Amino acid sequence: MHYRRMPIEVESPEELGYDTITNNLSESSVADRRLRDLGIELDLDDLVLCYGDHLGDPDLRRAVAASSPGIEARHVLVTPGAATALFAVATSTLEPGDHAVVVRSNYATNLETPRAIGAQLDTVDLTFDDDWKLDVAELEARVTPGVTRLVSVTTPHNPTGTVLPHDDLRRIADLAADAGAVLLVDETYRDLAHDGAPPPLAATLGGHVISISSMSKSYGLPGIRTGWAVCTDPARLEVLLAAKEQIVISGSIIDEHVAGRVLAERDRVLPPILADVRERLAIVDSWFASQHTFEWVHPDGGVVGLVRFRPEVDVDEAAFHHRLLADHGTYVGPGHWFELDDRSFRLGFGWPTHAELQAGLDALIAAANDATR
């Protein structure tokens, strides 16, 4: 495999230094939680720090399964974060030269790991002018029966926040099955739907479908490094388990215990998070209505949206991003993180305080004025 560092990681806030950013609008999750914020009593003194169940903590797997009809604990494999699950799926599915179809823009790992393997990557590009909606017919045209090994989609989508209609997802699952391909569905933001309850896990659509998620984005717990893959095909899950065992053997007993406790109380923990996310989205909506420099497609889920300068705005993109941070202490995710030009950027509205969010939005206008030609 041929590894290279991804811009989204090289330029991440943790690499840049959180103390260099005043208004952090680059993050793709809700605000990071402290253990005391969870309202859960954790008696860790008697927890035996042994090798854990290789599939993952049984209570955690039951809690994951409980979020969707048709899924049982035996269908769940816990991994150290969703990134490990994504890596395991790609490396267990693809060989050098194999054909993969991936929707773009996308979370960088979903694109870069198939490339590192040496797969032939075919991308289906979403566009602003189509409201970032996936053209399923175009995706179908890229899939070759007997040749395509992996189809990769994300819903709710990162970085746009758009949601793939369940009927479209079912159609994609059917075409992947007909082609003999694995369908990877990154569902990291599934619990943060803005309108109504989330649909059943994509893994319910067939044994060839793998759902991926984690505790990082919706629950603000990236520090416990806990994610999972869900698949109803025992043989395919066994292969993913083998991949996990060869990478890490098993996960952290403490991390998985905490995650299991949080998910077991999902009905208490998640509603206030959702309420706060919707308040934040209202702040951003109000800001968009007040200005004429930027535009976006309103996100349907998650805590990110993809913003761009309006076509008539003549701006020096490099100067804008430099001045935004250097002069106004505000950081966003520039388009090149997602293989787009830097007239676009990902706006994360779930992580900063409400005051920092508003200050960061105001800074966008100030920096744009500074950089407008």
Order of alpha helices (4+ residues) and beta strands (2+ residues): alpha-alpha-beta-alpha-beta-alpha-beta-alpha-beta-alpha-beta-alpha-beta-beta-beta-alpha-alpha-alpha-beta-beta-alpha-beta-beta-beta-alpha
